[in-house]
C-alpha cells in the first residue's frame, strides 16, 4: 500500500471490550489534520453513537504523537467553496470572504461542540505534541492520559489572534490564569509544567501512555452503558448551564472575526511569510520573532 493510499484516520471497533479506537494517522505531519480527516473522524464518531455495543472511544495519534492540530500548510484550503465556478481557485489564492469564514467556522466548531458533548465516554491517549486543535481535542476528552514530555499549547494565536479556539472550554478546563497565559503569549509548555493543576486525568511517562490510556478505557467500559449515556447528557447540561453558555455560537464568531487580522509594520504575518519563504522557514522565523529571553536572575 502506498503512502498516498494509507488511511489517515484508522478506526477499530472491539465489541468484546466495548471500546472503539480512532487513530490519527498522518505521522509525516505530526498527525495534523485537514478537513477530510476531520470529517472522517466525525463519521467514525457517528458510527459509535449508533452502536449500542460500544461504550468508550479511545482517541490517539500514530507514532507517539497526538496531533499538532489543523494543517497549516493549507490554511485557506479549509475555506474553499465548491458552490461557484471560481470559488475554489479564489479561496486558494487569497483571503476568504468574511461570509465564507463564518460558514466554515460554524461547521468546524460544530464538530468540536459535538465532540465536547459526545454521549459516550471519550479517552485521550496524548503524547508527543498536542497543539492547536489537537490541544482542544485533548482537553475535550472525558478522561485524558498525557505523557509528561508532551508539548501543549495554542501557538497559532501568535499569527491568527488570541481569540482562537473554544474560549469557554479553555477557561473552564484550564482556569482563567493559564488560559490567558497560553492564548496571549502563544507559549508551548510541557505537560509536566501543569501536572499540579489537574488539567489532565493522569500524567505519566511517555513509555506508559498507551497502556495507561487503555487501562482507563477498559475501566470506563465496565460501566453500565445506559448509565454512561444518561450521565454524559447530565454532564453536558451542567456544563452548558454553568460554564459554556453561548459557546456554540461565540466560539465560531470569535474565530471568524478574530482571525481576520491586519498586521502593522513590525508585527509577524505568518501567511505572508509562508508565501515568501515556505512553511518550514516561516515557522522558524515565527519562533525567532516571538522569542524573548528570560531575564538574568538578580
C-alpha positions in Angstrom: 0.0 0.0 0.0 1.4 3.4 -1.0 1.7 6.3 1.4 -1.0 8.2 -0.5 -3.4 5.3 -0.2 -2.8 4.8 3.5 -5.9 5.9 5.5 -5.2 9.0 7.6 -7.8 8.0 10.1 -7.7 4.5 11.5 -10.9 3.1 13.1 -11.3 -0.1 15.1 -14.4 -1.4 16.8 -13.9 -4.0 19.6 -17.3 -5.0 20.7 -15.9 -7.6 23.1 -14.2 -4.8 25.1 -16.9 -2.2 24.2 -14.1 0.1 23.1 -13.7 1.9 19.7 -10.3 3.3 18.8 -9.8 6.3 16.5 -6.1 6.9 15.5 -5.0 10.0 13.6 -2.6 8.5 11.1 -0.7 11.4 9.5 2.7 10.9 11.2 4.7 12.7 8.5 3.0 15.9 9.6 2.8 15.1 13.3 -0.8 14.0 12.8 -2.0 17.4 11.8 -5.4 17.1 10.1 -7.2 18.7 7.2 -10.9 19.0 6.6 -11.3 15.5 5.1 -9.6 14.0 8.1 -11.8 15.9 10.5 -14.9 14.8 8.5 -13.7 11.2 8.7 -13.3 11.4 12.5 -16.9 12.8 12.7 -18.1 9.8 10.6 -16.3 7.4 12.9 -17.9 9.1 15.9 -21.3 8.8 14.2 -20.8 5.0 13.9 -20.0 4.8 17.6 -23.1 6.7 18.5 -25.3 4.3 16.6 -23.6 1.2 18.0 -25.1 0.1 21.3 -22.3 -2.4 21.9 -19.7 0.4 22.2 -19.3 2.5 25.4 -15.9 4.1 25.0 -14.0 5.9 22.3 -10.2 6.0 22.6 -8.7 8.8 20.6 -5.0 8.7 19.9 -2.3 9.5 17.3 0.1 7.3 15.4 3.8 7.0 16.2 3.7 8.6 19.6 2.3 11.9 18.6 -1.3 13.0 19.4 -1.8 15.9 17.0 -0.4 19.3 16.1 -3.9 20.5 15.1 -5.1 21.9 11.8 -2.7 21.5 8.8 -1.2 25.0 8.4 0.2 24.1 5.0 -3.3 24.5 3.7 -4.7 27.2 6.0 -7.0 28.8 3.4 -7.9 25.4 1.9 -10.4 24.9 4.7 -12.4 27.8 3.2 -12.6 26.7 -0.4 -16.0 26.7 -1.8 -17.4 24.3 -4.4 -20.6 26.4 -4.8 -19.2 28.6 -7.6 -17.1 28.0 -10.7 -14.1 30.1 -9.5 -14.7 29.8 -5.7 -12.0 27.2 -5.0 -9.4 29.0 -7.1 -10.1 32.3 -5.4 -10.1 30.9 -1.9 -6.8 29.1 -2.5 -5.0 32.2 -3.7 -6.5 34.9 -1.4 -8.0 35.6 2.0 -11.6 34.1 2.2 -14.5 36.5 2.5 -15.9 37.0 6.0 -19.1 35.3 5.0 -17.1 32.2 3.9 -15.2 32.3 7.2 -18.4 32.4 9.2 -20.0 29.5 7.3 -16.9 27.2 7.5 -16.0 28.2 11.1 -19.6 27.4 12.2 -19.1 23.9 10.7 -15.7 23.5 12.3 -16.8 24.5 15.8 -19.9 22.4 15.3 -17.6 19.4 15.2 -15.8 20.5 18.4 -19.1 21.2 20.1 -20.4 17.7 19.3 -17.2 16.1 20.5 -17.3 18.1 23.7 -20.7 16.7 24.5 -20.3 13.3 22.9 -22.8 10.9 24.5 -20.2 8.1 25.2 -17.0 8.1 27.2 -14.0 9.6 25.4 -10.5 8.8 26.5 -7.4 10.6 25.1 -4.0 9.0 24.7 -1.9 12.1 24.5 1.8 12.2 23.8 4.5 14.0 21.8 2.5 17.1 20.8 -1.0 18.4 21.4 -1.1 21.8 19.8 -3.9 23.9 18.4 -7.0 21.8 17.6 -5.1 18.8 18.9 -4.8 20.5 22.3 -8.5 21.3 22.2 -9.4 17.7 21.4 -7.2 16.5 24.3 -8.9 18.9 26.7 -12.3 17.9 25.5 -11.9 14.2 26.3 -13.6 12.9 29.4 -10.5 11.0 30.6 -7.1 12.2 29.4 -3.8 10.4 29.9 -0.8 12.6 28.9 2.9 12.0 28.8 4.9 14.4 30.9 7.0 15.5 28.0 4.1 16.3 25.7 4.2 19.8 24.3 0.9 21.6 24.7 -0.5 25.0 23.7 -2.0 27.2 21.1 0.9 28.5 19.1 -1.3 29.7 16.2 -2.5 32.5 18.4 0.8 34.2 17.5 -0.4 34.7 13.9 -4.2 34.1 14.0 -5.0 36.0 17.1 -5.7 35.2 20.8 -9.5 34.7 20.2 -8.6 31.2 18.8 -10.4 28.0 19.9 -13.2 27.3 22.3 -12.7 30.1 24.9 -15.5 28.7 27.1 -13.7 25.4 27.3 -10.3 26.9 27.8 -11.4 29.0 30.8 -13.4 26.2 32.3 -10.8 23.4 31.9 -7.6 25.4 32.3 -8.7 28.2 34.6 -8.5 31.9 33.7 -4.9 32.4 34.6 -3.4 29.6 32.5 -5.9 30.2 29.7 -4.9 33.8 29.4 -1.2 32.9 29.5 -1.4 30.4 26.7 -3.7 32.5 24.5 -2.0 35.8 25.0 1.6 34.6 24.5 1.3 31.5 22.3 3.6 29.7 24.7 4.1 26.0 24.3 4.8 24.2 27.6 5.4 20.6 28.7 2.5 18.8 30.3 4.7 18.3 33.4 4.5 22.0 34.0 0.7 21.9 34.6 0.6 18.5 36.2 -0.1 20.0 39.6 -3.2 21.8 38.3 -5.0 18.6 37.5 -5.8 19.7 33.9 -5.5 16.0 32.7 -6.7 12.9 34.4 -3.3 11.3 34.6 0.2 12.5 33.7 2.7 9.7 33.2 6.0 8.8 31.5 5.8 8.6 27.7 6.5 4.9 27.6 3.4 4.3 29.8 0.9 6.5 27.9 -0.6 3.8 25.7 -1.0 1.2 28.4 -2.4 3.8 30.9 -4.9 5.1 28.3 -6.1 1.6 27.6 -6.4 0.9 31.3 -8.7 3.9 31.7 -10.7 2.9 28.6 -11.3 -0.6 29.9 -12.2 0.8 33.3 -14.8 3.1 31.8 -16.1 0.4 29.5 -17.2 -1.7 32.5 -19.8 0.9 33.5 -23.4 0.3 32.5 -23.9 1.7 29.0 -27.3 3.3 29.7 -25.9 4.9 32.8 -23.0 6.4 30.8 -25.2 8.0 28.2 -27.5 9.4 30.8 -24.5 10.7 32.8 -22.9 12.3 29.7 -26.1 14.2 28.9 -26.4 15.3 32.5 -22.7 16.5 32.4 -23.4 18.3 29.2 -26.4 20.1 30.8 -24.5 21.1 33.9 -21.5 22.4 31.9 -23.7 24.3 29.4 -25.6 26.0 32.3 -22.6 26.7 34.4 -19.6 27.2 32.0 -20.5 27.0 28.4 -23.4 29.4 27.9 -23.2 30.8 24.4 -20.2 28.5 23.5 -21.9 27.1 20.4 -22.2 30.5 18.8 -19.5 32.5 20.4 -16.6 30.2 19.5 -17.1 30.3 15.8 -17.9 34.0 15.7 -14.8 34.9 17.7 -12.7 32.7 15.5 -14.1 34.0 12.2 -13.8 37.7 13.2 -10.7 37.4 15.4 -8.6 35.7 12.8 -9.2 38.2 10.0 -6.4 40.4 11.2 -4.5 43.3 9.8 -0.8 43.4 10.7 1.1 46.6 11.5 4.7 47.2 10.5 7.0 45.1 12.7 4.3 42.5 13.5 4.7 39.0 12.3 2.5 38.0 9.4 2.7 34.2 9.1 0.6 33.9 6.0 2.7 36.5 4.1 6.0 35.0 5.5 5.0 31.5 4.4 4.1 32.7 0.9 7.6 34.2 0.6 9.7 31.7 2.4 7.8 28.4 2.7 6.1 26.8 5.7 9.2 25.4 7.4 11.1 28.6 7.3 8.0 30.6 8.3 7.8 28.5 11.5 11.4 29.2 12.2 11.0 32.9 11.7 7.9 32.9 13.8 9.7 31.3 16.7 12.6 33.7 16.2 10.3 36.7 16.2 8.4 35.8 19.3 11.4 34.7 21.4 12.0 36.8 24.4 15.0 35.7 26.6 14.4 35.2 30.3 15.9 38.0 32.4 19.1 37.1 34.3 18.4 36.4 37.9 19.3 39.3 40.3 
